[in-house]
Amino acid sequence: MVKRELSAEFRNAGCKRDVLPDVLKGFGIILVVLGHCIQVSYGEGVTFFEDKLYQLIYSFHMPLFMVVSGYYAWNSIHRAVSPQERRKMIKKKCMYLITPNAAWKLIEYLYLFATGAYVYTGGGVLVKEVIIGILTNFWFLWAVLYSFLLVCLMHYKFHDSIWMYVLVFIAMFFTPDGLGLMACKYVLPYYLVGFYVNKHKNFLVAKTAVLDDERRRKGTVFFVSGILFLVLMSFFNVDSFVYLTGYKLIGKDYWVQLRIDVYRFLVGLCGIVFLSLFWSILLNLCGQRKIGMRLLAYLGTKGMGIYIVAGIPMRYLVFQLAEDGKPCYGVNLAQTVFILFWSVIIVEVLSRIKGVRMLVGQ
């Protein structure tokens, strides 16, 4: 029964809605797993932040997810008209994103207790560790939630005031980076890009439709964004990772940190534009029913679940493979396929168990 349902869902994954966002999410989740495989394949004493493929992946892959998340957020927010509908929507979104974070962290602590790996030093310490663990677990889900709540506030209470957004962005430079907030601040602008692209989609389509030689103009943007992306990537280094340099300006050289923050945004944006157009053009040429596109769209619909559970096969089924402190990309690609396969199986099984499916975002 499960196999039959999986096959049916696979066949129809790209046909229920605009397939491009799902293809982009599918492409993105492959890069997430590949990036983690590269990371764990390095031996001790060698930093994976210096790996060029790792730098390429991390320059745009999580921002890409945020653009797609923001794009879909508009559909939910503009449909909620009454106060009751808005409260229901916000509550549902909070449950959808917080439940996996809390549940998996609690499961982790239960496992540590059961195996004797946790050293108990007091109830207060345990509660503090659990709370901090939940707030820092799966940082991307927190980033989506914070961004969604901010957009709801700005849309419903301040009517998308540009000045209010300006104040928010200024505040981001002078607020703490702890508890994963640095990464959340880094990806917030991309969420807003996706949100407002969808909000003004009809206007953009209407403007584009009156242009002469639309296909040529699209091709021009494709090549220009690709060249800019490659040029900007030539300056990417270890300081470009938000995990290492943070986001705030306090306690740092203001101009150096600001330059890093702006650069990170620009390289990610160029990468997203280029790759979005790449997959859009490929979809037009190949059609969404091609097996490769259907597979990417299917992975995209399961992207959140894969993001959550991929650590299980990665931790227990994949061993570290390194030679002279450098990964073998062929091996990393094979590991990625292996991890994706088992992650999909786990997501499919859990999503069919009542009361458990929320653990994988279903």
MARPA-523553 format. One line per 2 residues: number of its first residue (from 1); for each residue x, y, z of N, C-alpha, C. Coordinates in steps of 0.05 Angstrom, whole numbers. Each point is the difference from the previous one (the first is absolute). Example, Ala and Ser with C-alpha at 12.3 -4.5 7.8 and 13.67 -1.06 7.14 Angstrom:
2
1> 264/-114/156/-18/24/0/18/24/0  -7/21/-14/16/24/1/-15/22/14
This chain:
362
1> 17/-24/0/-17/24/0/17/25/0  21/1/18/17/23/1/15/4/-26
3> 9/-22/-12/14/2/-26/-18/11/-22  -25/-8/0/-19/9/-20/-5/30/3
5> -4/8/25/-6/29/5/25/17/-6  24/-10/6/24/14/-6/3/4/-30
7> -6/-21/-15/2/2/-30/-19/20/-11  -25/0/11/-20/19/-9/8/28/6
9> 10/5/24/8/27/8/24/9/-17  18/-19/-6/23/7/-16/-9/8/-28
11> -20/-14/-11/-9/7/-27/-13/27/-2  -13/8/22/-16/25/-1/13/23/15
13> 25/-4/9/13/20/17/1/28/-13  6/0/-26/3/26/-13/-24/11/-13
15> -23/-14/3/-24/7/-16/-21/15/17  4/2/26/-21/11/17/2/30/2
17> 24/12/-5/4/29/3/23/7/-18  6/26/0/23/10/-16/25/-17/7
19> 10/-14/-20/21/-20/6/27/12/5  6/25/-10/26/11/3/9/3/29
21> -17/11/18/9/2/28/7/-28/12  -15/-20/-7/6/-27/10/26/-11/-11
23> 5/5/-26/25/-8/-12/23/14/13  -3/26/6/21/15/13/5/-11/28
25> -21/-7/15/3/-12/26/13/-27/-1  -7/-16/-21/12/-26/-3/30/2/-6
27> 7/19/-17/28/6/-6/14/9/25  -13/17/16/12/10/24/5/-21/21
29> -19/-18/3/4/-21/21/22/-19/-7  4/-5/-26/23/-16/-9/26/14/9
31> 1/26/-4/24/15/7/4/0/30  -22/1/16/3/0/29/13/-26/9
33> -9/-23/-11/12/-25/8/28/-3/-10  5/8/-25/27/-1/-11/19/17/16
35> -9/24/8/17/17/16/8/-12/27  -20/-14/12/6/-13/26/18/-24/-4
37> -2/-14/-23/18/-22/-5/29/10/-4  3/22/-14/27/12/-3/11/8/27
39> -17/11/17/8/10/26/11/-23/17  -15/-22/2/7/-22/18/23/-17/-12
41> 5/3/-26/21/-17/-12/28/11/5  2/24/10/27/11/6/11/-12/25
43> 26/-5/-1/14/-10/24/4/23/20  8/-8/24/5/20/21/24/18/-7
45> -3/25/7/22/19/-5/-2/14/-26  -20/-8/-17/-4/13/-26/-27/13/0
47> -1/26/-7/-26/14/0/-15/-4/-27  -24/-9/2/-17/-3/-24/-9/27/-11
49> 3/21/16/-8/26/-9/17/10/-24  23/-12/-3/18/7/-22/-5/-15/-25
51> -18/-20/1/-6/-16/-24/-17/17/-20  9/1/-25/-13/17/-20/-28/-9/-7
53> -5/-26/-2/-27/-9/-6/-18/6/24  10/-4/24/-15/6/24/-8/30/0
55> 19/17/-7/-5/29/-1/-21/6/-21  1/-13/-23/-19/5/-21/-28/-7/10
57> -3/-23/12/-26/-9/10/-11/19/21  16/7/19/-9/16/22/-3/30/-7
59> 8/7/-23/-4/28/-8/-29/7/-7  -16/-21/-6/-27/6/-9/-21/-21/8
61> 7/-24/10/-20/-21/2/-21/5/22  7/10/23/-20/7/20/-16/25/-7
63> 13/21/-11/-15/22/-10/-21/-8/-21  7/-20/-17/-19/-9/-20/-25/-11/13
65> 3/-16/22/-23/-10/14/-17/23/12  13/21/9/-14/22/12/-16/15/-21
67> 11/3/-23/-15/13/-22/-26/-15/-6  3/-27/-2/-24/-16/-6/-19/0/23
69> 9/0/25/-17/1/24/-15/26/0  13/22/-5/-13/26/-1/-20/2/-22
71> 6/-13/-23/-18/0/-23/-26/-13/8  1/-23/13/-24/-14/8/-15/14/23
73> 15/15/17/-12/13/22/-21/20/-9  4/13/-22/-19/20/-10/-27/-13/-4
75> 0/-25/-11/-26/-13/-6/-16/-3/26  13/-7/22/-14/-4/25/-9/27/12
77> 18/19/0/-6/26/14/-22/16/-14  0/1/-26/-20/17/-13/-28/-12/0
79> -1/-27/4/-26/-13/2/-13/3/27  15/5/21/-10/3/27/-10/29/3
81> -27/3/-2/-11/27/1/-10/8/27  -15/-17/13/-12/7/26/21/-5/22
83> -3/13/24/18/-5/22/0/-29/9  -23/-13/-2/-1/-29/8/17/-17/-19
85> -2/6/-26/16/-15/-20/30/5/4  7/25/7/28/6/4/11/-14/24
87> -15/0/22/10/-14/24/2/-30/-5  -19/-11/-14/1/-29/-6/24/-6/-17
89> 5/17/-20/23/-5/-19/26/2/15  3/21/17/26/3/15/4/-22/20
91> -21/-9/13/2/-22/19/8/-26/-14  -12/-5/-23/7/-23/-16/29/0/-9
93> 9/23/-8/28/3/-9/19/-5/23  -6/11/23/17/-4/24/2/-29/7
95> -23/-13/0/0/-29/7/15/-16/-21  -2/7/-25/13/-14/-22/30/2/2
97> 11/23/9/28/4/0/13/-6/28  -15/5/21/12/-4/27/-1/-29/8
99> -22/-14/-7/-3/-28/9/24/-18/-8  9/0/-25/24/-17/-6/24/8/16
101> 5/26/4/23/9/15/-1/-11/28  -22/3/14/-3/-8/28/0/-31/2
103> -15/-13/-17/-3/-29/2/26/-14/-5  15/7/-20/25/-14/-6/21/5/21
105> 0/24/11/19/6/22/-6/-17/25  -26/-3/6/-8/-16/23/7/-29/-5
107> -5/-9/-25/8/-28/-7/30/-5/3  15/20/-7/29/-2/3/8/-3/29
109> -12/16/18/6/-2/28/-9/-26/12  -23/-10/-9/-9/-27/9/20/-21/-8
111> 10/2/-24/20/-19/-10/26/1/17  8/25/7/24/3/16/-4/-12/28
113> -23/4/11/-6/-12/26/-1/-30/-1  -12/-11/-21/-3/-29/-3/26/-14/-4
115> 19/14/-13/26/-12/-5/21/6/21  -8/17/20/19/8/21/20/20/-9
117> -4/13/-23/19/19/-10/-3/28/12  -23/5/13/-4/26/12/8/-1/30
119> 15/20/8/9/2/28/-19/20/14  -17/-9/17/-20/16/13/13/16/23
121> -3/27/-1/12/17/20/-21/18/14  -25/-6/-4/-21/15/13/-23/7/-19
123> -24/2/11/-24/6/-16/2/27/-14  10/21/14/2/26/-12/19/0/-24
125> 22/-13/3/19/-2/-23/-12/-14/-23  -15/-22/5/-12/-15/-21/-21/16/-15
127> -17/14/15/-21/17/-12/13/22/-18  21/12/10/14/21/-15/12/-11/-26
129> 12/-24/3/13/-12/-24/-22/-7/-21  -22/-11/9/-21/-7/-18/-12/24/-14
131> -5/21/15/-11/25/-12/19/12/-21  25/2/8/20/11/-19/3/-19/-24
133> -1/-26/6/2/-19/-22/-22/3/-20  -24/4/10/-24/3/-18/3/26/-16
135> 9/21/13/2/26/-14/22/1/-21  19/-19/2/22/0/-19/-1/-25/-18
137> -21/-16/3/-3/-24/-16/-13/7/-27  11/-10/-22/-11/5/-27/-4/30/-4
139> 21/15/0/-1/29/-1/-17/10/-24  0/-15/-21/-15/10/-24/-30/2/6
141> -11/-19/16/-28/1/6/-6/25/17  18/6/19/-3/25/15/1/24/-18
143> 18/0/-19/3/23/-18/-26/4/-16  -12/-22/-9/-25/2/-15/-22/11/18
145> -1/-10/25/-21/10/18/3/29/7  25/8/7/4/29/7/-7/18/-24
147> 9/-9/-24/-6/16/-24/-30/2/-5  -14/-22/3/-28/-1/-4/-15/18/19
149> 7/-1/26/-13/17/20/6/29/-6  24/7/-8/7/27/-6/-16/10/-24
151> -3/-16/-21/-15/8/-23/-29/4/6  -11/-18/17/-28/3/9/-4/26/15
153> 18/7/18/-1/25/15/1/24/-19  19/-1/-18/3/23/-19/-24/2/-19
155> -10/-22/-8/-22/0/-20/-27/8/12  -6/-12/24/-26/5/12/-1/26/17
157> 22/7/13/-1/22/18/12/26/-11  20/-3/-17/14/23/-11/-2/3/-30
159> -17/-16/-12/-6/2/-29/25/1/-17  18/-18/6/25/-4/-15/16/26/-1
161> 1/15/22/15/25/0/30/-4/-5  10/14/-20/28/-2/-6/17/10/23
163> -9/22/13/15/11/22/2/-19/24  -21/-15/5/1/-19/21/21/-22/-6
165> 1/-8/-25/20/-20/-8/28/11/2  3/26/-6/27/13/3/8/-1/29
167> -18/6/18/6/-1/29/8/-28/9  -14/-20/-11/6/-28/7/28/-7/-9
169> 7/7/-25/26/-7/-10/23/15/15  -5/25/8/20/14/16/3/-14/27
171> -22/-8/12/1/-13/26/15/-27/-1  -3/-14/-23/14/-25/-3/30/2/3
173> 11/23/-8/29/4/2/10/5/28  -19/6/18/8/7/28/-14/-17/21
175> -10/-23/-8/-11/-20/18/17/-24/1  -1/-16/22/17/-24/3/-3/-20/-22
177> 21/-16/-4/1/-21/-20/-5/-27/12  -2/-2/26/-2/-26/13/-25/-15/-6
179> -1/-26/8/-23/-18/-4/-7/-2/-30  20/1/-17/-5/-3/-28/-12/24/-14
181> -2/23/14/-13/23/-12/17/12/-23  26/-5/1/17/11/-22/-8/-12/-27
183> -6/-26/0/-8/-13/-25/-28/9/-8  -18/4/20/-27/9/-5/0/28/-13
185> 17/17/11/2/27/-11/12/0/-29  19/-18/-4/12/-3/-26/-20/-7/-22
187> -19/-19/6/-18/-10/-20/-26/16/-2  -6/17/20/-25/15/-1/-4/16/-26
189> 20/15/-10/-5/15/-25/-9/-18/-23  10/-24/-2/-8/-18/-21/-30/-8/3
191> -8/-4/24/-29/-6/5/-17/23/-10  8/24/5/-15/23/-9/0/2/-30
193> 22/-7/-13/1/0/-29/-21/-19/-11  -1/-24/10/-20/-19/-9/-28/9/5
195> -5/11/24/-27/9/8/-10/22/-19  17/20/-6/-9/22/-16/0/-6/-30
197> 16/-19/-9/-1/-9/-28/-28/-12/-5  -9/-17/19/-26/-13/-3/-23/21/2
199> 3/18/19/-20/21/4/-4/17/-25  22/6/-14/-2/17/-24/4/-16/-25
201> -6/-26/1/5/-18/-23/-17/9/-24  -25/6/4/-17/7/-23/10/26/-13
203> 9/19/16/11/25/-11/25/-6/-16  18/-17/11/25/-6/-14/-6/-15/-26
205> -19/-19/1/-7/-14/-24/-11/18/-22  -17/19/9/-12/19/-19/21/18/-12
207> 19/9/16/21/17/-10/18/-16/-20  6/-25/7/17/-16/-17/-14/-6/-26
209> -26/-4/1/-15/-8/-24/1/21/-22  3/26/8/0/21/-21/27/5/-11
211> 20/-13/11/28/4/-10/4/-15/-26  15/11/-18/7/-13/-25/21/-22/6
213> -3/-22/-14/20/-22/2/5/-7/29  -21/-9/13/2/-8/29/20/-22/4
215> 1/-19/-18/19/-22/4/29/9/-1  6/19/-17/27/11/-2/8/15/25
217> -20/15/11/6/15/25/4/-19/23  -15/-22/1/3/-20/21/28/-13/-2
219> 8/-5/-25/26/-12/-4/22/20/8  -4/26/-4/20/20/7/3/0/31
221> -22/0/14/1/0/29/14/-25/10  -6/-22/-13/12/-26/7/31/2/-2
223> 10/9/-22/29/2/-4/13/21/17  -13/23/3/11/21/17/2/-9/29
225> -22/-12/10/0/-9/28/21/-22/4  3/-17/-21/20/-21/2/28/11/2
227> 6/20/-17/27/12/0/5/14/27  -20/15/9/3/14/26/4/-20/23
229> -14/-22/-1/3/-21/20/28/-11/0  10/-6/-23/28/-11/-2/20/20/9
231> -4/25/-7/19/21/8/0/4/30  -24/1/12/-3/4/28/11/-25/15
233> -4/-24/-11/10/-24/14/30/0/1  14/14/-18/29/1/1/10/14/25
235> -17/15/13/8/14/25/-9/-15/25  -14/-22/-4/-11/-15/23/23/-13/16
237> 0/3/26/20/-13/17/-12/-8/27  16/-8/19/-11/-10/25/-15/22/15
239> 8/25/-4/-14/22/14/-28/4/-11  -6/-12/-23/-26/4/-12/-22/-17/13
241> 8/-20/17/-19/-17/13/-11/15/25  -26/2/1/-12/14/23/5/-15/26
243> 4/-26/-2/6/-16/24/27/8/13  17/12/-16/27/8/11/2/29/6
245> -12/17/-15/3/29/4/-25/13/11  -22/-15/2/-25/12/11/-12/21/-18
247> -18/15/11/-15/20/-15/1/28/12  -1/2/27/-1/26/14/25/16/-4
249> -2/26/4/23/18/-2/13/6/27  -14/-4/21/10/6/27/25/-15/6
251> 21/14/10/25/-12/8/18/-8/-23  -6/10/-24/16/-6/-24/7/25/-15
253> 17/-3/-20/5/22/-18/-25/3/-18  -15/22/4/-26/4/-12/1/-4/-30
255> 20/13/-13/0/-1/-30/8/-27/-10  18/-14/13/8/-27/-9/-24/-19/3
257> -14/1/23/-23/-18/4/-23/7/-19  -5/26/-4/-21/8/-17/5/-9/-29
259> 25/2/-8/8/-9/-27/-5/-30/-3  7/-15/21/-5/-29/-1/-30/-6/-2
261> -16/14/16/-29/-5/0/-12/6/-27  8/23/-12/-11/8/-26/9/-20/-21
263> 26/-7/1/11/-19/-20/-15/-26/1  -5/-11/24/-13/-26/3/-28/1/-13
265> -14/23/4/-27/2/-12/2/1/-30  18/15/-11/2/3/-29/8/-26/-14
267> 20/-14/11/8/-25/-13/-22/-20/1  -15/-1/22/-22/-19/2/-22/7/-19
269> -7/26/-2/-21/9/-18/7/-6/-29  24/5/-8/8/-5/-28/-1/-30/-6
271> 8/-16/19/-1/-29/-3/-28/-10/-3  -18/11/16/-29/-8/-1/-12/8/-27
273> 5/24/-9/-12/9/-25/11/-17/-23  26/-5/0/12/-16/-21/-11/-29/-1
275> -1/-13/24/-9/-27/1/-30/-3/-3  -15/20/9/-29/-1/-5/-6/2/-30
277> 14/17/-14/-4/2/-29/10/-25/-14  22/-11/10/10/-25/-12/-20/-22/1
279> -13/-4/24/-19/-22/3/-26/7/-15  -7/26/-1/-23/9/-15/3/-6/-30
281> 23/7/-11/6/-6/-28/0/-30/-5  13/-15/18/1/-29/-4/-28/-12/1
283> -17/10/18/-28/-10/1/-14/5/-26  4/24/-11/-13/7/-26/10/-18/-23
285> 25/-7/1/11/-17/-21/-7/-29/3  1/-10/25/-4/-29/5/-29/-7/7
287> -14/19/12/-27/-6/10/1/-12/28  -20/5/15/0/-8/28/-6/-30/4
289> -7/-14/-21/-6/-28/3/25/-18/-4  22/12/-7/25/-15/-2/8/-11/28
291> 11/-24/0/5/-14/25/18/17/19  19/14/-11/18/16/17/-15/23/13
293> -18/13/-15/-15/22/12/-20/-10/20  -13/-23/-6/-19/-11/19/14/-9/26
295> 24/-10/-2/15/-8/23/7/24/17  10/22/-13/7/24/15/-25/12/13
297> -23/1/-15/-24/11/12/-9/-17/24  2/-26/-3/-8/-18/23/18/5/24
299> 26/2/-4/18/6/22/-6/27/12  -8/19/-17/-8/26/10/-24/0/19
301> -20/-17/-7/-23/-2/17/6/-13/26  22/-16/2/8/-13/24/24/14/13
303> 7/24/-10/24/13/8/3/5/30  -22/9/13/2/6/28/5/-25/16
305> -14/-22/-7/4/-25/14/28/-11/-4  10/2/-24/27/-10/-6/21/17/16
307> -4/26/1/17/17/16/1/-8/29  -23/-8/11/-3/-7/28/13/-27/6
309> -5/-21/-17/9/-27/7/26/-9/-13  11/17/-18/24/-9/-15/23/-6/19
311> 0/12/24/22/-6/19/0/-28/10  -23/-14/-2/-1/-28/10/16/-19/-17
313> -5/-2/-26/17/-17/-17/28/10/-2  4/27/2/27/11/-2/16/-9/24
315> -12/-1/23/14/-6/25/4/-30/3  -20/-16/-7/1/-28/7/6/-18/-23
317> -3/10/-25/4/-18/-23/23/9/-18  11/24/3/22/10/-17/24/4/17
319> 22/-10/-9/25/2/15/18/22/-12  17/12/16/18/21/-10/20/-12/-20
321> 2/12/-23/18/-9/-21/17/24/-8  25/-1/5/18/22/-6/27/-11/-7
323> 14/15/-18/27/-8/-7/17/26/1  20/0/18/17/23/3/-16/25/7
325> -22/-4/15/-15/23/9/-18/12/-22  -2/-13/-23/-16/11/-21/-22/-20/-8
327> -24/10/-6/-21/-19/-8/2/-9/-29  -12/-22/-6/-3/-9/-27/-28/7/-9
329> -4/18/-18/-26/9/-7/-18/-22/-12  13/-19/-14/-15/-22/-10/-13/-17/23
331> 16/-4/20/-9/-15/24/-22/17/14  5/26/2/-20/18/13/-27/-1/-15
333> 2/-1/-27/-25/-1/-16/-14/-27/5  15/-22/2/-12/-26/6/-13/1/28
335> 14/12/19/-11/2/27/-26/16/-1  0/21/-16/-24/17/-2/-24/-15/-9
337> 4/-16/-22/-22/-17/-10/-10/-19/21  19/-13/14/-6/-19/21/-17/13/22
339> 9/23/9/-13/14/22/-28/10/-8  -2/10/-25/-26/9/-10/-20/-23/-1
341> 10/-23/-9/-17/-24/-3/-12/-7/27  17/-3/21/-9/-8/26/-16/22/14
343> 6/25/-6/-15/22/11/-28/0/-10  -3/-5/-26/-27/-1/-13/-16/-23/12
345> 13/-23/4/-14/-23/13/-10/8/28  17/12/16/-7/8/27/-23/20/-1
347> 1/20/-18/-21/20/-2/-26/-12/-8  1/-18/-20/-25/-13/-9/-12/-17/22
349> 16/-15/14/-11/-17/22/-12/17/22  14/20/10/-9/17/22/-25/16/-8
351> -1/9/-25/-22/16/-9/-26/-15/-2  2/-27/1/-24/-16/-1/-9/-11/27
353> 13/10/21/-7/-8/27/-14/23/14  -26/-3/6/-15/21/13/12/8/26
355> 2/27/3/12/11/25/30/3/-1  12/-10/-22/29/1/-2/8/16/-25
357> -18/3/-19/7/13/-25/11/28/3  -8/14/21/9/27/4/30/1/5
359> 12/-23/8/29/-1/5/16/5/-26  -13/-5/-23/13/4/-26/-14/21/-16
361> -15/17/13/-12/23/-14/-24/-8/-17  -14/-21/6/-23/-9/-15/-26/6/15
